[in-house]
Amino acid sequence: MTSRRQFFAAPAATVLASMVSNVARANPKTFPYSEFEQRIARKDFRGMTKATLPTPCMVVDIDLFQKNLETMADYAEKAPILLRPHVKVHKSVDIAKRQVALGAIGITAATIAESELMSRGGIEGVLWTKQPASQNNVQRAIALTQRDPTFLFVVDDAAVVANVEEAAEAAKVKCRVVVSVFAGLTRQGIANGKPALELAQRVSSSKHMSFEGFMAYSGYASHTKGWAARRKKTEEDLAGVRETVALAKKAGLEVPIVSGGSTGTYNMDHEFGLTELECGSYVFMDAIYRQVGGKTNNEVYTDFESSMSVLTTVDSKHHSGQATTDYGNKAMAQLTDQVKGMSWLQVDKQGAEYGLLKWKDGGGEIKVGDRVEIYCSNLDMSTNCYDRYYVTKGDEVVDVWPIMGRSGAAQR
């Protein structure tokens, strides 16, 4: 409360702003919505709470988020293993900078668009995990190498190596190249052993490429349920890359990088030859990942907190055992989503812009206008539907981070 003496001693504008802010915090209906975007642009979050946000929207609990970042960074330091986290989950330069500040040597990106965005955002050590198979991607990889000599990308095909070599020679640049090898996931990766060695030697012998090592992403292992079973699967999937690394070293090649790993296997990958981790989901965790079980809890993965949720509004309630929300197909609603703090509620779909909450027992207290938070099932897909994270501490909005490199124009 502002005293009479404080009121007359302080500039009128300052006191008025303070009074408006206090009122807005107490009653979100008084929030100046006409100023919403301008407030965000100038980082003025006075009076902005979860109750004032448009829905559906993504909300990040800053305390849980920071705890996740620190947990992974602390583990990587102690293991020891380097951390080059994947940004396909969060697509945010703001988050990438926080990961680097805690010791990450760079980031991993799934697309050339993400790579360009992260590099332009000041992130060094970007590793692009898909080879430049098209002319468009070859030229963009060369251009990014010219702008940022710390940029790396993978190859798994001799024809791509030849195209890169020709383009790099014309541009008078030297590309940092990692050979992608098979690690159980059939979407990419040259066969281990002699084929991988020969491709690595071809890269190494080029005047316009430097061989940086191997990438081996064991994608199936990451979601194997149960820690012991996941560890066994990881060991099996990474056996081939260990053989390839040994052959390369025997042939006289230096292998500074053996990259791969995931949130599900982060605390075992270093045992099986990886030198760096590409974990991504740990920053937020999603509903499906939580079900793979951890080292200390075989049913629920508790190593990292669920720090991000989709905030939605109950729009209508006229039928028994159900309520309509604004979390529909376009917002990436999934039947496997989970409602935060309300285990009796089940997420369902009703249409493009309409979602559904259903219940058999409980749920009667849900009413029109209520805000409900939902843990999404697949982070990669869900974040692709939104353009920003509202960062919160309790109910207060403390920051907004843009989501970048999504589908559409940014993807080009």
C-alpha positions in Angstrom: 0.0 0.0 0.0 1.4 3.5 -0.9 1.3 5.9 2.0 0.3 9.5 1.7 3.9 10.6 2.3 5.2 8.1 -0.4 2.6 9.3 -2.8 3.6 13.0 -2.6 7.4 12.1 -2.5 7.4 10.0 -5.6 6.8 11.1 -9.2 3.1 10.8 -10.0 3.7 8.5 -13.0 5.7 6.1 -10.9 3.0 5.8 -8.3 0.2 5.5 -10.8 2.0 2.7 -12.6 2.5 0.9 -9.3 -1.1 1.3 -8.5 -2.3 0.0 -11.9 0.1 -2.9 -11.7 -1.2 -3.9 -8.2 -4.8 -3.7 -9.4 -4.0 -5.7 -12.5 -2.4 -8.4 -10.5 -5.4 -8.6 -8.2 -8.0 -8.6 -11.1 -6.9 -9.8 -14.5 -10.0 -8.2 -16.0 -8.3 -4.8 -15.6 -5.2 -5.8 -17.6 -4.8 -3.4 -20.6 -5.2 -6.0 -23.4 -4.8 -3.3 -26.0 -1.2 -3.0 -24.9 -0.5 -6.7 -24.8 1.9 -7.0 -27.7 3.6 -3.7 -27.0 4.2 -4.8 -23.5 5.8 -8.0 -24.6 8.0 -6.2 -27.2 9.4 -4.0 -24.5 9.6 -6.7 -21.9 7.1 -5.0 -19.6 5.2 -7.8 -17.8 3.6 -5.8 -15.0 0.3 -7.3 -14.1 0.7 -10.1 -16.7 -0.4 -13.5 -15.2 -1.5 -16.8 -16.5 -5.1 -15.5 -16.2 -4.3 -12.8 -18.8 -2.8 -15.0 -21.4 -4.5 -15.9 -24.7 -5.1 -19.7 -25.0 -4.1 -22.2 -26.0 -0.5 -21.2 -25.3 2.7 -22.7 -24.1 3.8 -21.9 -20.5 7.2 -22.6 -19.1 7.8 -22.9 -15.3 11.1 -21.1 -15.0 12.1 -22.8 -11.8 11.5 -26.3 -13.0 13.1 -25.5 -16.4 16.2 -24.2 -14.8 16.4 -27.2 -12.6 16.4 -29.5 -15.7 19.1 -27.5 -17.4 21.3 -27.7 -14.3 20.7 -31.4 -13.7 21.9 -32.3 -17.2 24.8 -29.9 -17.1 25.9 -31.2 -13.7 25.7 -34.8 -15.0 27.7 -34.0 -18.2 30.5 -32.4 -16.1 30.7 -35.3 -13.7 30.4 -38.2 -16.3 32.4 -36.6 -18.0 30.8 -36.2 -21.4 30.3 -33.1 -23.6 26.8 -31.7 -24.2 25.6 -30.5 -27.6 21.8 -30.4 -26.9 19.2 -30.8 -29.7 17.0 -27.7 -30.4 14.3 -29.5 -32.4 12.3 -29.7 -29.1 12.5 -26.0 -28.1 13.4 -24.1 -31.3 14.5 -21.1 -29.1 17.7 -19.1 -29.2 16.9 -17.9 -25.7 16.9 -21.5 -24.4 20.0 -22.4 -26.4 21.9 -19.5 -24.9 21.0 -20.7 -21.4 22.3 -24.2 -22.3 25.6 -22.8 -23.6 25.9 -20.7 -20.5 25.8 -23.9 -18.4 28.6 -25.5 -20.4 27.1 -26.9 -23.7 29.7 -26.8 -26.5 27.1 -25.9 -29.1 23.7 -27.2 -30.2 22.3 -29.9 -32.5 19.7 -29.0 -35.2 17.5 -31.1 -37.4 17.1 -28.7 -40.3 19.3 -26.2 -42.2 16.7 -23.5 -41.2 17.2 -24.2 -37.5 21.0 -24.2 -38.0 20.9 -20.8 -39.7 18.6 -19.4 -37.1 20.8 -20.6 -34.2 24.0 -19.5 -35.8 22.6 -16.0 -36.5 21.4 -15.9 -32.9 25.0 -16.1 -31.8 25.3 -19.9 -31.1 28.5 -21.5 -32.1 29.2 -25.2 -32.6 25.9 -25.9 -34.5 25.8 -29.5 -35.7 23.2 -30.2 -38.4 22.1 -33.8 -38.2 20.8 -34.3 -41.8 23.1 -34.4 -44.8 22.6 -31.7 -47.5 21.1 -34.0 -50.2 19.6 -31.2 -52.3 21.3 -28.4 -54.2 19.4 -25.9 -52.0 20.8 -27.5 -48.9 24.3 -27.9 -50.2 24.5 -24.2 -51.1 23.1 -23.2 -47.7 25.5 -25.4 -45.8 28.4 -23.8 -47.8 27.1 -20.3 -47.1 26.7 -21.1 -43.4 30.2 -22.5 -43.3 31.5 -19.2 -44.8 29.7 -17.1 -42.2 30.3 -19.5 -39.3 33.4 -21.8 -39.4 32.3 -23.6 -36.2 29.3 -25.1 -38.1 29.3 -28.8 -38.7 27.0 -31.2 -40.7 26.7 -34.9 -41.3 27.0 -37.1 -44.4 26.3 -40.7 -45.0 26.6 -41.0 -48.8 29.5 -40.7 -51.2 27.5 -38.8 -53.8 26.7 -36.1 -51.2 30.3 -35.9 -50.3 31.2 -35.3 -53.9 28.6 -32.6 -54.2 29.8 -30.9 -51.1 33.4 -31.1 -52.2 32.6 -29.5 -55.5 30.6 -26.7 -53.9 33.2 -26.1 -51.2 36.0 -25.9 -53.8 34.1 -23.3 -55.8 33.4 -21.2 -52.6 37.0 -21.7 -51.3 35.8 -22.9 -47.9 36.6 -26.0 -45.8 33.6 -27.7 -44.3 33.5 -29.5 -41.0 31.9 -32.9 -41.7 30.7 -35.7 -39.4 30.0 -39.2 -40.9 26.6 -40.5 -39.8 26.6 -44.2 -39.1 23.8 -46.7 -38.4 22.8 -47.1 -34.8 19.6 -49.1 -34.9 17.4 -46.4 -36.4 16.8 -47.1 -40.1 16.2 -43.5 -41.2 19.9 -42.7 -41.8 23.5 -43.7 -41.3 26.0 -45.6 -43.5 26.8 -49.2 -42.4 29.5 -49.5 -39.8 32.9 -51.1 -40.4 34.5 -50.8 -43.8 31.8 -48.7 -45.5 31.9 -46.1 -42.8 35.7 -46.1 -42.7 35.9 -45.6 -46.5 33.5 -42.7 -46.4 35.4 -41.1 -43.5 38.7 -41.5 -45.4 37.2 -39.9 -48.4 36.2 -36.9 -46.3 39.5 -36.8 -44.6 41.5 -36.8 -47.8 39.5 -33.9 -49.3 41.1 -30.5 -49.4 37.8 -28.8 -48.7 36.4 -30.9 -45.9 37.8 -31.9 -42.5 36.7 -35.2 -40.9 35.4 -34.4 -37.4 34.2 -37.9 -36.3 31.0 -39.9 -36.3 27.4 -39.5 -35.3 25.4 -42.5 -34.1 21.8 -41.8 -32.9 20.2 -44.7 -31.2 16.7 -43.5 -31.5 14.9 -46.7 -30.6 16.9 -47.1 -27.4 15.8 -43.7 -26.2 12.2 -44.8 -25.7 12.8 -48.4 -24.6 10.8 -48.8 -21.4 12.8 -49.6 -18.2 16.3 -48.4 -17.5 18.0 -51.9 -17.6 16.3 -52.7 -20.9 17.2 -49.3 -22.3 20.8 -49.8 -21.3 21.0 -53.2 -23.0 19.5 -51.7 -26.2 21.9 -48.8 -26.2 24.9 -51.1 -25.8 23.7 -53.2 -28.7 22.9 -50.2 -31.0 26.2 -48.5 -30.3 28.4 -51.7 -30.7 28.8 -50.9 -34.5 30.0 -47.4 -34.0 32.6 -48.6 -31.4 33.9 -51.0 -34.1 34.0 -48.2 -36.6 35.8 -45.8 -34.3 38.4 -48.5 -33.6 38.9 -49.1 -37.3 39.3 -45.4 -38.1 41.9 -44.9 -35.4 43.8 -48.0 -36.5 43.8 -46.5 -40.0 45.4 -43.3 -38.7 42.3 -41.1 -38.5 41.7 -38.9 -35.6 38.1 -39.2 -34.2 37.5 -36.1 -32.0 33.7 -36.5 -32.1 31.4 -39.4 -31.4 28.0 -37.8 -31.1 24.5 -39.1 -30.3 22.5 -40.0 -27.3 19.2 -38.8 -26.0 17.3 -37.7 -22.8 16.3 -41.4 -22.3 19.9 -42.7 -22.5 21.9 -39.7 -21.2 23.2 -41.5 -18.1 24.6 -44.5 -20.0 25.8 -43.3 -23.4 29.3 -42.4 -22.2 29.9 -46.0 -21.2 29.5 -47.1 -24.8 31.8 -44.7 -26.6 30.0 -41.4 -27.1 32.0 -38.3 -26.5 29.0 -35.9 -26.6 25.2 -35.9 -26.0 22.5 -34.6 -28.3 19.7 -34.7 -25.6 16.8 -32.4 -26.2 13.6 -33.3 -24.4 15.1 -32.9 -20.9 14.4 -29.2 -20.9 10.7 -29.7 -20.8 9.8 -33.4 -20.8 6.6 -34.6 -22.4 3.9 -37.0 -21.3 5.2 -40.0 -23.3 8.8 -39.6 -22.3 7.8 -39.7 -18.7 6.5 -43.2 -19.1 9.8 -44.8 -20.1 11.0 -45.1 -16.5 14.3 -44.2 -15.0 17.1 -45.7 -13.1 15.4 -45.2 -9.7 11.8 -45.5 -10.8 11.0 -48.1 -13.4 7.5 -46.7 -14.1 8.0 -42.9 -14.2 11.0 -41.1 -15.5 11.7 -38.7 -12.7 15.2 -37.4 -13.6 13.7 -34.3 -15.1 10.6 -32.2 -14.3 7.6 -31.5 -16.5 8.5 -27.8 -16.9 6.3 -26.9 -19.9 2.5 -27.1 -20.3 -0.1 -26.0 -22.7 -2.5 -23.6 -21.0 -6.1 -24.0 -22.2 -9.5 -22.5 -21.4 -12.8 -24.4 -20.7 -15.1 -22.8 -23.3 -18.4 -24.7 -22.8 -20.0 -27.3 -20.5 -23.5 -28.6 -21.3 -23.1 -32.3 -21.4 -22.5 -34.8 -18.6 -18.9 -35.9 -18.0 -17.3 -33.6 -20.5 -16.3 -30.0 -21.1 -15.1 -28.3 -24.3 -11.8 -26.5 -24.4 -9.9 -24.4 -27.0 -7.1 -27.1 -27.2 -8.0 -28.8 -30.5 -6.3 -30.5 -33.4 -4.6 -27.3 -34.6 -3.0 -27.0 -31.1 -1.8 -30.6 -31.4 -4.1 -32.1 -28.8 -3.4 -35.8 -28.4 -5.2 -38.6 -26.6 -2.0 -39.4 -24.7 -1.7 -35.9 -23.2 -2.1 -35.5 -19.5 -3.8 -32.9 -17.4 -1.6 -31.2 -14.8 -2.7 -31.9 -11.3 -6.0 -33.4 -12.4 -5.4 -37.1 -13.0 -9.2 -37.8 -13.3 -9.5 -35.7 -16.5 -8.8 -37.3 -19.9 -7.9 -35.3 -23.0 -9.9 -35.9 -26.1 -10.5 -34.1 -29.4 -13.5 -32.3 -30.9 -12.2 -30.6 -34.0 -9.7 -28.1 -35.4 -10.1 -25.5 -32.7 -12.0 -27.6 -30.1 -10.7 -30.0 -27.5 -12.4 -32.1 -24.9 -11.9 -32.9 -21.3 -13.7 -36.1 -20.2 -14.2 -37.7 -16.8 -16.1 -40.5 -15.1 -15.3 -39.7 -11.5 -14.5 -36.2 -10.3 -14.2 -33.3 -12.7 -17.5 -31.8 -11.6 -15.7 -28.7 -10.3 -14.5 -27.8 -13.8 -16.5 -24.8 -15.0 -16.7 -22.5 -18.0 -13.8 -20.0 -18.0 -11.4 -22.2 -16.0 -7.8 -22.5 -17.1 -6.4 -26.0 -17.3 -2.7 -26.9 -18.0 -1.9 -29.9 -20.2 1.3 -31.8 -20.6 1.6 -32.5 -24.3 2.6 -35.9 -25.7 5.3 -35.0 -28.3 7.4 -31.9 -27.8 8.8 -31.7 -31.3 5.3 -31.6 -32.9 3.6 -29.4 -30.3 6.2 -26.6 -30.2 5.9 -26.5 -34.0 2.3 -25.2 -33.6 3.1 -22.2 -31.4 5.2 -19.0 -31.8 6.3 -18.2 -28.2 6.7 -19.5 -24.7 5.3 -17.5 -21.8 7.8 -17.9 -19.0 6.3 -17.9 -15.6 7.3 -17.9 -11.9 4.2 -19.2 -10.1 1.3 -17.4 -11.8 3.4 -14.3 -12.8 4.7 -14.0 -16.4 8.4 -13.0 -16.2 9.5 -13.3 -19.8 8.5 -14.3 -23.3 10.8 -16.4 -25.6 10.1 -16.7 -29.4 9.8 -20.2 -30.9 11.8 -20.2 -34.2 12.5 -22.4 -37.1 9.0 -23.8 -37.3 7.0 -25.0 -40.4 6.2 -22.4 -43.1 8.4 -19.5 -44.0 11.0 -20.0 -41.3 11.4 -23.6 -42.5 12.5 -22.4 -46.0 
